[in-house]
Amino acid sequence: MMAIVTCLIGLQFGHVIIHFKDHKKRIVQWMIASFCLLALAFSLDFYGMHMTYKALYTPSYTCITAGTAGVMFTGVYVHRKPTLVMEWLGTHALMVYILLGCNIFPLFSQGFYLREPENNILKVIGIS
């Protein structure tokens, strides 16, 4: 039941994009809803409906995840340039999956190195 509520809250965040054309109004609407959800989550937690990892879909857990997602969504909406890589990965998820599954991506990324071939990207992130 709470998973359905989480989806409906996300749907409401999407409706803000359709109904508000001004960027500032969108941001304000998302932040108001997000902070209200976070305040409700902490209130429910304080009054005994704890957000624990064992009972994942309590109302307080639903409110905290939806509120946090709203704040993060607003941050990505405002600061889009640093997240362009994630947008590209999401747009081309199947291609990334195939490249990783066939070990083509590690071979491709070894071609980028600093001064010596041993200083490649894979060594920096600990794969090679």
DSSP file (Angstrom, degrees, kcal/mol; ACC not computed):
  #  RESIDUE AA STRUCTURE BP1 BP2  ACC     N-H-->O    O-->H-N    N-H-->O    O-->H-N    TCO  KAPPA ALPHA  PHI   PSI    X-CA   Y-CA   Z-CA
    1    1 A M     >        0   0    0      0, 0.0     4,-1.8     0, 0.0     3,-0.2   0.000 360.0 360.0 360.0 -43.5    0.0    0.0    0.0
    2    2 A M  H  >  +     0   0    0     55,-0.2     4,-2.4     1,-0.2     5,-0.1   0.804 360.0  59.6 -70.0 -27.2    2.8    2.4    0.9
    3    3 A A  H  > S+     0   0    0      2,-0.2     4,-2.0     1,-0.2    -1,-0.2   0.889 105.3  49.6 -64.8 -37.8    4.6    1.7   -2.4
    4    4 A I  H  > S+     0   0    0      2,-0.2     4,-2.3     1,-0.2    -2,-0.2   0.906 109.4  51.4 -65.4 -41.4    1.5    2.9   -4.2
    5    5 A V  H  X S+     0   0    0     -4,-1.8     4,-2.3     1,-0.2    -2,-0.2   0.905 108.1  52.3 -62.6 -41.2    1.4    6.0   -2.0
    6    6 A T  H  X S+     0   0    0     -4,-2.4     4,-2.1     1,-0.2    -1,-0.2   0.914 109.8  48.8 -61.1 -42.6    5.1    6.7   -2.9
    7    7 A C  H  X S+     0   0    0     -4,-2.0     4,-2.1     1,-0.2    -1,-0.2   0.892 110.1  51.2 -63.6 -40.0    4.3    6.4   -6.6
    8    8 A L  H  X S+     0   0    0     -4,-2.3     4,-1.8     2,-0.2    -1,-0.2   0.871 108.4  51.6 -67.7 -35.6    1.4    8.8   -6.3
    9    9 A I  H  X S+     0   0    0     -4,-2.3     4,-1.8     2,-0.2    -1,-0.2   0.923 110.1  49.6 -64.7 -42.8    3.6   11.3   -4.5
   10   10 A G  H  X S+     0   0    0     -4,-2.1     4,-1.7     1,-0.2    -2,-0.2   0.876 107.3  55.3 -61.6 -37.3    6.1   11.0   -7.4
   11   11 A L  H  X S+     0   0    0     -4,-2.1     4,-1.8     1,-0.2    -1,-0.2   0.881 105.0  52.9 -62.3 -38.1    3.2   11.5   -9.8
   12   12 A Q  H  X S+     0   0    0     -4,-1.8     4,-1.2     1,-0.2    -1,-0.2   0.870 105.0  54.3 -66.9 -35.9    2.3   14.7   -8.1
   13   13 A F  H  X S+     0   0    0     -4,-1.8     4,-0.7     1,-0.2     3,-0.3   0.885 108.9  50.0 -62.7 -36.7    5.9   15.9   -8.4
   14   14 A G  H >X S+     0   0    0     -4,-1.7     4,-1.0     1,-0.2     3,-0.6   0.850 103.2  59.2 -68.7 -34.7    5.6   15.3  -12.2
   15   15 A H  H 3X S+     0   0    0     -4,-1.8     4,-2.6     1,-0.2     5,-0.2   0.788  94.5  65.5 -65.5 -26.5    2.3   17.2  -12.3
   16   16 A V  H 3X S+     0   0    0     -4,-1.2     4,-2.0    -3,-0.3    -1,-0.2   0.887  97.8  54.6 -61.9 -37.6    4.1   20.3  -11.1
   17   17 A I  H << S+     0   0    0     -4,-0.7    -1,-0.2    -3,-0.6    -2,-0.2   0.890 113.1  42.0 -62.7 -38.6    6.1   20.3  -14.3
   18   18 A I  H  < S+     0   0    0     -4,-1.0    -2,-0.2     1,-0.2    -1,-0.2   0.900 119.5  40.5 -76.0 -41.6    2.9   20.3  -16.4
   19   19 A H  H  < S+     0   0    0     -4,-2.6     2,-0.5     1,-0.1    -2,-0.2   0.702 111.7  54.7 -87.1 -20.3    0.9   22.8  -14.4
   20   20 A F     <  +     0   0    0     -4,-2.0    -1,-0.1    -5,-0.2     6,-0.0  -0.961  53.2 178.7-118.6 119.2    3.7   25.4  -13.6
   21   21 A K        +     0   0    0     -2,-0.5     2,-0.3    -3,-0.0    -1,-0.1   0.741  60.4  85.9 -89.7 -25.5    5.6   26.9  -16.5
   22   22 A D  S  > S-     0   0    0      1,-0.1     4,-1.9     2,-0.0     5,-0.1  -0.630  72.5-143.1 -80.7 132.2    7.8   29.2  -14.4
   23   23 A H  H  > S+     0   0    0     -2,-0.3     4,-2.4     1,-0.2     5,-0.2   0.879  99.3  53.9 -63.4 -39.1   11.0   27.5  -13.1
   24   24 A K  H  > S+     0   0    0      1,-0.2     4,-2.4     2,-0.2    -1,-0.2   0.900 108.0  49.9 -64.5 -40.1   10.9   29.4   -9.8
   25   25 A K  H  > S+     0   0    0      2,-0.2     4,-2.5     1,-0.2    -1,-0.2   0.885 109.8  51.7 -65.8 -37.7    7.3   28.3   -9.1
   26   26 A R  H  X S+     0   0    0     -4,-1.9     4,-2.6     2,-0.2     5,-0.2   0.944 110.7  47.5 -61.8 -47.6    8.2   24.7   -9.8
   27   27 A I  H  X S+     0   0    0     -4,-2.4     4,-2.5     1,-0.2     5,-0.2   0.913 112.3  49.3 -61.5 -43.4   11.1   24.8   -7.4
   28   28 A V  H  X S+     0   0    0     -4,-2.4     4,-2.5     2,-0.2     5,-0.2   0.923 111.5  49.1 -62.6 -44.7    9.0   26.4   -4.7
   29   29 A Q  H  X S+     0   0    0     -4,-2.5     4,-2.2     1,-0.2    -2,-0.2   0.917 113.2  46.7 -62.0 -43.9    6.2   23.8   -5.1
   30   30 A W  H  X S+     0   0    0     -4,-2.6     4,-2.5     1,-0.2    -1,-0.2   0.911 113.8  47.6 -65.6 -41.7    8.7   20.9   -5.0
   31   31 A M  H  X S+     0   0    0     -4,-2.5     4,-2.7    -5,-0.2     5,-0.3   0.897 111.1  50.4 -69.8 -39.0   10.5   22.3   -1.9
   32   32 A I  H  X S+     0   0    0     -4,-2.5     4,-2.1    -5,-0.2    -2,-0.2   0.951 114.7  43.9 -61.3 -48.4    7.3   23.0    0.0
   33   33 A A  H  X S+     0   0    0     -4,-2.2     4,-2.3    -5,-0.2    -2,-0.2   0.908 114.8  49.7 -63.7 -41.5    6.0   19.5   -0.6
   34   34 A S  H  X S+     0   0    0     -4,-2.5     4,-2.3     1,-0.2    -2,-0.2   0.926 112.6  45.4 -64.6 -45.9    9.4   17.9    0.2
   35   35 A F  H  X S+     0   0    0     -4,-2.7     4,-2.5     2,-0.2    -1,-0.2   0.851 111.7  52.9 -69.7 -32.8    9.8   19.8    3.4
   36   36 A C  H  X S+     0   0    0     -4,-2.1     4,-2.4    -5,-0.3    -1,-0.2   0.920 110.7  47.7 -65.2 -42.6    6.2   19.0    4.5
   37   37 A L  H  X S+     0   0    0     -4,-2.3     4,-2.3     2,-0.2    -2,-0.2   0.903 112.9  48.4 -64.0 -40.7    6.8   15.3    3.8
   38   38 A L  H  X S+     0   0    0     -4,-2.3     4,-2.4     2,-0.2     5,-0.2   0.905 111.7  49.1 -66.3 -41.0   10.1   15.4    5.8
   39   39 A A  H  X S+     0   0    0     -4,-2.5     4,-2.1     1,-0.2    -2,-0.2   0.908 112.2  48.8 -64.3 -41.1    8.4   17.3    8.7
   40   40 A L  H  X S+     0   0    0     -4,-2.4     4,-2.7     2,-0.2    -2,-0.2   0.897 110.2  52.1 -64.1 -40.5    5.6   14.7    8.7
   41   41 A A  H  X S+     0   0    0     -4,-2.3     4,-2.2     1,-0.2    -2,-0.2   0.930 111.9  44.3 -62.8 -46.3    8.1   11.8    8.6
   42   42 A F  H  X S+     0   0    0     -4,-2.4     4,-2.2     2,-0.2    -1,-0.2   0.845 113.0  52.4 -69.9 -31.9   10.0   13.2   11.6
   43   43 A S  H  X S+     0   0    0     -4,-2.1     4,-2.1    -5,-0.2    -2,-0.2   0.932 110.5  47.2 -66.2 -45.2    6.8   13.9   13.5
   44   44 A L  H  <>S+     0   0    0     -4,-2.7     5,-2.6     1,-0.2    -2,-0.2   0.893 112.7  50.2 -62.4 -39.0    5.5   10.3   12.9
   45   45 A D  H ><5S+     0   0    0     -4,-2.2     3,-1.1    -5,-0.2    -1,-0.2   0.904 110.2  49.9 -65.3 -40.8    8.9    9.0   14.0
   46   46 A F  H 3<5S+     0   0    0     -4,-2.2    -2,-0.2     1,-0.2    -1,-0.2   0.870 109.5  51.6 -65.6 -37.1    8.8   11.1   17.2
   47   47 A Y  T 3<5S-     0   0    0     -4,-2.1    -1,-0.2    -5,-0.1    -2,-0.2   0.270 130.8 -84.8 -89.5  12.3    5.3   10.0   18.1
   48   48 A G  T < 5S+     0   0    0     -3,-1.1     2,-1.3    -4,-0.1    -3,-0.2   0.299  96.5 112.0 113.6 -10.9    6.1    6.3   17.8
   49   49 A M      < -     0   0    0     -5,-2.6    -2,-0.1    -6,-0.2    11,-0.1  -0.667  59.5-159.9 -94.9  81.6    5.8    5.2   14.1
   50   50 A H        -     0   0    0     -2,-1.3     2,-1.0    -5,-0.1    11,-0.2  -0.228  19.0-132.0 -71.5 147.3    9.5    4.6   13.6
   51   51 A M        +     0   0    0      9,-0.2     2,-0.3    10,-0.1    -1,-0.1  -0.818  44.0 160.1 -97.5  96.8   11.2    4.5   10.3
   52   52 A T        -     0   0    0     -2,-1.0     6,-0.2     3,-0.4     9,-0.1  -0.730  50.1-122.3-113.8 164.1   13.3    1.4   10.5
   53   53 A Y  S    S+     0   0    0     -2,-0.3     3,-0.4     1,-0.2    -1,-0.1   0.650 107.6  60.6 -81.6 -14.4   14.8   -0.8    7.8
   54   54 A K  S    S+     0   0    0      1,-0.3     2,-1.0     2,-0.1    -1,-0.2   0.896 108.1  41.8 -79.7 -40.0   12.9   -3.9    8.9
   55   55 A A  S >  S+     0   0    0      1,-0.2     3,-0.8    -5,-0.1    -3,-0.4  -0.705  79.2 176.3-103.4  80.0    9.5   -2.4    8.4
   56   56 A L  T 3   +     0   0    0     -2,-1.0     2,-0.7    -3,-0.4    -1,-0.2   0.847  65.6  49.7 -59.1 -41.7   10.3   -0.7    5.1
   57   57 A Y  T 3   +     0   0    0     -3,-0.2    -1,-0.3     4,-0.1   -55,-0.2  -0.352  69.8 136.1-106.4  57.3    6.9    0.6    4.2
   58   58 A T    <>  -     0   0    0     -3,-0.8     4,-2.5    -2,-0.7     5,-0.2  -0.604  68.8-108.9 -83.1 158.8    5.7    2.4    7.3
   59   59 A P  H  > S+     0   0    0      0, 0.0     4,-2.3     0, 0.0     5,-0.2   0.865 120.5  52.7 -58.7 -34.9    4.1    5.8    6.6
   60   60 A S  H  > S+     0   0    0      2,-0.2     4,-2.3     1,-0.2     5,-0.2   0.903 109.5  48.3 -68.2 -38.4    7.1    7.5    8.2
   61   61 A Y  H  > S+     0   0    0    -11,-0.2     4,-2.4     2,-0.2     5,-0.2   0.903 111.2  51.1 -65.8 -40.4    9.5    5.7    5.9
   62   62 A T  H  X S+     0   0    0     -4,-2.5     4,-2.3     1,-0.2     5,-0.2   0.920 111.9  46.8 -61.3 -44.2    7.3    6.5    2.9
   63   63 A C  H  X S+     0   0    0     -4,-2.3     4,-2.5    -5,-0.2     5,-0.2   0.892 112.3  49.3 -67.7 -39.2    7.3   10.2    3.8
   64   64 A I  H  X S+     0   0    0     -4,-2.3     4,-2.2     2,-0.2     5,-0.2   0.907 114.3  44.5 -68.9 -39.7   11.1   10.4    4.5
   65   65 A T  H  X S+     0   0    0     -4,-2.4     4,-2.3     2,-0.2    -2,-0.2   0.910 116.4  46.0 -71.2 -39.7   12.0    8.7    1.2
   66   66 A A  H  X S+     0   0    0     -4,-2.3     4,-2.0    -5,-0.2    -2,-0.2   0.907 114.8  47.6 -68.4 -40.4    9.5   10.8   -0.8
   67   67 A G  H  X S+     0   0    0     -4,-2.5     4,-2.0    -5,-0.2    -2,-0.2   0.910 113.7  46.9 -66.1 -42.3   10.6   14.0    0.8
   68   68 A T  H  X S+     0   0    0     -4,-2.2     4,-2.5    -5,-0.2     5,-0.2   0.903 111.6  51.3 -65.7 -41.2   14.3   13.2    0.3
   69   69 A A  H  X S+     0   0    0     -4,-2.3     4,-2.7     1,-0.2    -1,-0.2   0.880 108.6  52.7 -62.8 -37.1   13.7   12.2   -3.3
   70   70 A G  H  X S+     0   0    0     -4,-2.0     4,-2.2     2,-0.2    -2,-0.2   0.902 110.1  47.0 -64.8 -41.4   11.8   15.6   -3.8
   71   71 A V  H  X S+     0   0    0     -4,-2.0     4,-2.1     2,-0.2    -2,-0.2   0.920 115.0  46.4 -65.5 -43.1   14.8   17.5   -2.4
   72   72 A M  H  X S+     0   0    0     -4,-2.5     4,-2.4     2,-0.2    -2,-0.2   0.904 111.3  51.9 -66.0 -40.7   17.2   15.6   -4.6
   73   73 A F  H  X S+     0   0    0     -4,-2.7     4,-2.3     1,-0.2    -1,-0.2   0.907 109.9  49.4 -61.3 -42.4   15.0   16.0   -7.7
   74   74 A T  H  X S+     0   0    0     -4,-2.2     4,-2.3     2,-0.2    -1,-0.2   0.900 109.8  51.9 -64.3 -40.4   14.9   19.7   -7.1
   75   75 A G  H  X S+     0   0    0     -4,-2.1     4,-2.7     1,-0.2    -2,-0.2   0.902 110.9  46.7 -62.2 -41.4   18.7   19.8   -6.7
   76   76 A V  H  < S+     0   0    0     -4,-2.4    -1,-0.2     1,-0.2    -2,-0.2   0.878 111.9  51.9 -67.5 -36.9   19.1   18.0  -10.0
   77   77 A Y  H  < S+     0   0    0     -4,-2.3     3,-0.4    -5,-0.2    -2,-0.2   0.889 115.7  40.4 -65.3 -39.5   16.6   20.3  -11.7
   78   78 A V  H  < S+     0   0    0     -4,-2.3     2,-0.8     1,-0.3    -2,-0.2   0.919 122.8  38.2 -76.8 -44.7   18.4   23.4  -10.5
   79   79 A H  S  < S+     0   0    0     -4,-2.7     4,-0.3    -5,-0.2    -1,-0.3  -0.718  70.3 154.0-109.4  80.0   22.0   22.2  -11.1
   80   80 A R    >   +     0   0    0     -2,-0.8     3,-1.2    -3,-0.4     4,-0.2   0.848  56.9  68.9 -80.2 -35.4   21.7   20.2  -14.3
   81   81 A K  G >  S+     0   0    0      1,-0.3     3,-1.6     2,-0.2     4,-0.3   0.894  97.6  50.3 -57.7 -46.0   25.2   20.5  -15.7
   82   82 A P  G 3  S+     0   0    0      0, 0.0     3,-0.3     0, 0.0    -1,-0.3   0.731 111.8  51.0 -66.0 -16.6   27.0   18.3  -13.0
   83   83 A T  G <> S+     0   0    0     -3,-1.2     4,-2.1    -4,-0.3    -2,-0.2   0.286  75.4 102.2-102.9  11.1   24.3   15.6  -13.6
   84   84 A L  H <> S+     0   0    0     -3,-1.6     4,-2.4    -4,-0.2    -1,-0.2   0.838  79.6  56.2 -63.6 -31.8   24.6   15.4  -17.4
   85   85 A V  H  > S+     0   0    0     -3,-0.3     4,-2.5    -4,-0.3    -1,-0.2   0.926 108.1  47.3 -65.0 -43.7   26.6   12.2  -17.2
   86   86 A M  H  > S+     0   0    0     -4,-0.2     4,-2.4     2,-0.2    -2,-0.2   0.879 110.8  52.5 -64.2 -36.8   23.9   10.5  -15.1
   87   87 A E  H  X S+     0   0    0     -4,-2.1     4,-2.2     2,-0.2    -2,-0.2   0.913 110.2  47.9 -64.0 -41.8   21.3   11.8  -17.7
   88   88 A W  H  X S+     0   0    0     -4,-2.4     4,-2.2     2,-0.2    -2,-0.2   0.922 111.6  50.0 -64.5 -43.2   23.3   10.2  -20.5
   89   89 A L  H  < S+     0   0    0     -4,-2.5     7,-0.2     1,-0.2    -2,-0.2   0.890 112.4  47.8 -62.9 -39.1   23.7    6.9  -18.5
   90   90 A G  H >< S+     0   0    0     -4,-2.4     3,-0.8     1,-0.2    -1,-0.2   0.866 112.3  49.0 -69.1 -36.1   19.9    6.8  -17.9
   91   91 A T  H 3< S+     0   0    0     -4,-2.2     3,-0.2     1,-0.2    -2,-0.2   0.860 122.3  33.3 -70.5 -35.4   19.1    7.6  -21.5
   92   92 A H  T 3X S+     0   0    0     -4,-2.2     4,-2.2    -5,-0.2    -1,-0.2  -0.218  76.7 134.9-114.1  41.8   21.4    4.9  -22.8
   93   93 A A  H <> S+     0   0    0     -3,-0.8     4,-2.5     1,-0.2    -1,-0.2   0.875  71.6  51.2 -62.2 -40.5   21.0    2.4  -20.0
   94   94 A L  H  > S+     0   0    0     -3,-0.2     4,-2.3     1,-0.2    -1,-0.2   0.906 110.5  48.9 -65.8 -40.5   20.7   -0.6  -22.3
   95   95 A M  H  > S+     0   0    0      2,-0.2     4,-2.6     1,-0.2    -2,-0.2   0.913 111.8  48.9 -65.3 -41.7   23.8    0.3  -24.2
   96   96 A V  H  X S+     0   0    0     -4,-2.2     4,-2.4    -7,-0.2     5,-0.2   0.912 110.6  51.6 -63.1 -42.3   25.8    0.7  -21.0
   97   97 A Y  H  X S+     0   0    0     -4,-2.5     4,-2.6     2,-0.2    -2,-0.2   0.912 112.2  45.5 -60.2 -44.2   24.5   -2.6  -19.7
   98   98 A I  H  X S+     0   0    0     -4,-2.3     4,-2.1     2,-0.2     6,-0.3   0.915 112.3  51.2 -67.2 -43.2   25.6   -4.4  -22.9
   99   99 A L  H  <>S+     0   0    0     -4,-2.6     6,-1.9     1,-0.2     5,-1.9   0.888 115.3  42.2 -62.8 -38.6   29.0   -2.7  -22.9
  100  100 A L  H ><5S+     0   0    0     -4,-2.4     3,-1.1     3,-0.2    -2,-0.2   0.892 113.2  52.7 -73.6 -39.4   29.6   -3.7  -19.3
  101  101 A G  H 3<5S+     0   0    0     -4,-2.6    -2,-0.2     1,-0.2    -1,-0.2   0.817 113.2  43.1 -66.5 -31.0   28.3   -7.2  -19.8
  102  102 A C  T 3<5S-     0   0    0     -4,-2.1    -1,-0.2    -5,-0.2    -2,-0.2   0.315 110.7-119.5 -96.4   7.6   30.5   -7.9  -22.8
  103  103 A N  T <>5S+     0   0    0     -3,-1.1     4,-0.8    -5,-0.1    -3,-0.2   0.758  80.0 122.6  59.0  26.8   33.6   -6.3  -21.1
  104  104 A I  H  >< +     0   0    0     -5,-1.9     4,-2.5    -6,-0.3    -4,-0.2   0.846  65.0  58.6 -82.2 -37.0   33.8   -3.7  -23.9
  105  105 A F  H  > S+     0   0    0     -6,-1.9     4,-2.8     1,-0.2     5,-0.2   0.923 104.7  48.5 -62.0 -46.4   33.5   -0.7  -21.6
  106  106 A P  H  > S+     0   0    0      0, 0.0     4,-1.2     0, 0.0    -1,-0.2   0.904 113.1  48.8 -60.8 -38.0   36.7   -1.7  -19.5
  107  107 A L  H  < S+     0   0    0     -4,-0.8     4,-0.3     1,-0.2    -2,-0.2   0.903 113.3  47.2 -65.4 -40.0   38.6   -2.2  -22.8
  108  108 A F  H >< S+     0   0    0     -4,-2.5     3,-1.3     1,-0.2    -1,-0.2   0.910 110.4  51.5 -66.4 -43.2   37.4    1.2  -24.1
  109  109 A S  H >< S+     0   0    0     -4,-2.8     3,-1.2     1,-0.3    12,-0.7   0.698  96.0  69.1 -73.3 -17.6   38.2    3.1  -20.8
  110  110 A Q  T 3< S+     0   0    0     -4,-1.2    -1,-0.3     1,-0.2    -2,-0.2   0.680  85.5  71.5 -70.9 -15.5   41.7    1.7  -20.7
  111  111 A G  T <  S+     0   0    0     -3,-1.3     2,-0.7    -4,-0.3    -1,-0.2   0.656  84.8  75.8 -73.3 -14.7   42.5    3.9  -23.7
  112  112 A F    <   +     0   0    0     -3,-1.2     9,-1.2    -4,-0.2     2,-0.3  -0.878  65.5 145.1-100.7 113.7   42.3    7.0  -21.6
  113  113 A Y  B     -A  120   0A   0     -2,-0.7     2,-0.6     7,-0.2     7,-0.2  -0.933  48.3-114.7-144.7 166.9   45.4    7.5  -19.4
  114  114 A L  S    S-     0   0    0      5,-1.8     2,-2.8     2,-0.4     5,-0.2  -0.928  81.4 -43.9-110.5 112.4   47.6   10.1  -18.0
  115  115 A R  S    S+     0   0    0     -2,-0.6    -1,-0.0     3,-0.1    -2,-0.0  -0.180 130.3  42.9  65.7 -45.2   51.2   10.1  -19.3
  116  116 A E  S >  S-     0   0    0     -2,-2.8     3,-1.8     3,-0.1    -2,-0.4  -0.958  82.1-122.5-130.1 147.7   51.7    6.3  -19.1
  117  117 A P  T 3  S+     0   0    0      0, 0.0     3,-0.3     0, 0.0    -1,-0.1   0.758 110.4  64.4 -60.2 -23.6   49.3    3.5  -20.1
  118  118 A E  T 3  S+     0   0    0      1,-0.2     2,-0.9    -5,-0.1     5,-0.1   0.709  89.6  69.8 -72.2 -18.2   49.5    2.1  -16.5
  119  119 A N  S <  S+     0   0    0     -3,-1.8    -5,-1.8    -5,-0.2    -1,-0.2  -0.390  75.2 141.8 -94.4  54.7   47.8    5.3  -15.2
  120  120 A N  B  >  -A  113   0A   0     -2,-0.9     4,-1.4    -3,-0.3     3,-0.3  -0.370  66.6-101.2 -93.4 175.1   44.4    4.6  -16.8
  121  121 A I  H  > S+     0   0    0     -9,-1.2     4,-1.9   -12,-0.7     5,-0.2   0.864 117.5  58.1 -63.5 -38.9   41.0    5.2  -15.4
  122  122 A L  H  >>S+     0   0    0      1,-0.2     5,-2.4     2,-0.2     6,-1.1   0.847 104.2  51.3 -65.0 -33.7   40.4    1.6  -14.3
  123  123 A K  H  45S+     0   0    0     -3,-0.3     3,-0.5     3,-0.2    -1,-0.2   0.879 107.4  54.1 -69.5 -36.3   43.5    1.6  -12.1
  124  124 A V  H  <5S+     0   0    0     -4,-1.4    -2,-0.2     1,-0.2    -1,-0.2   0.903 112.2  42.4 -64.6 -41.7   42.3    4.8  -10.4
  125  125 A I  H  <5S-     0   0    0     -4,-1.9    -1,-0.2     1,-0.0    -2,-0.2   0.490 118.4-110.8 -87.7  -1.4   38.9    3.3   -9.5
  126  126 A G  T  <5S+     0   0    0     -4,-0.6    -3,-0.2    -3,-0.5    -4,-0.1   0.658  86.2 111.5  90.4  16.9   40.5    0.0   -8.4
  127  127 A I      <       0   0    0     -5,-2.4    -4,-0.2    -6,-0.2    -5,-0.1   0.853 360.0 360.0 -88.5 -38.5   39.3   -2.4  -11.1
  128  128 A S              0   0    0     -6,-1.1    -5,-0.2    -8,-0.1    -1,-0.1   0.437 360.0 360.0 -95.1 360.0   42.6   -3.0  -12.8
